[in-house]
């Protein structure tokens, strides 16, 4: 069975291999502590609850897309919904991706 992390890895590798000139523009946002101490340090240094899994910077300064990976039945947490709403309030793009096919379509939609 695929996990959200595995889906994220598949999308990253696909993007890396298919868009070599854009390497570094699609990246994971590390947003989870490994224990209570590192979590407290992360929070004190700017980690925000609910931030999306990844960020895709469009080439030539065309924009920023935030990507959340969920499996078919996966649901956003309250903090993830709040993050999505914050982004919408500031006109940023946010997508929930549930498959490699959806990620490929997202890339195509944005002219990659």
Number of C-alpha atoms within 10 A of each C-alpha: 3 7 11 18 13 12 18 24 14 15 21 19 11 14 19 17 12 12 12 9 10 16 13 11 15 20 17 15 14 12 18 15 14 8 8 9 10 12 15 12 12 16 15 10 9 9 17 15 15 18 22 23 20 19 18 18 17 17 14 6 7 9 12 16 19 21 25 20 24 19 15 10 6 10 12 14 11 11 13 18 15 15 18 23 14 12 16 12 9 8 9 14 14 18 15 18 22 18 18 16 11 14 23 15 14 16 14 10 9 12 9 14
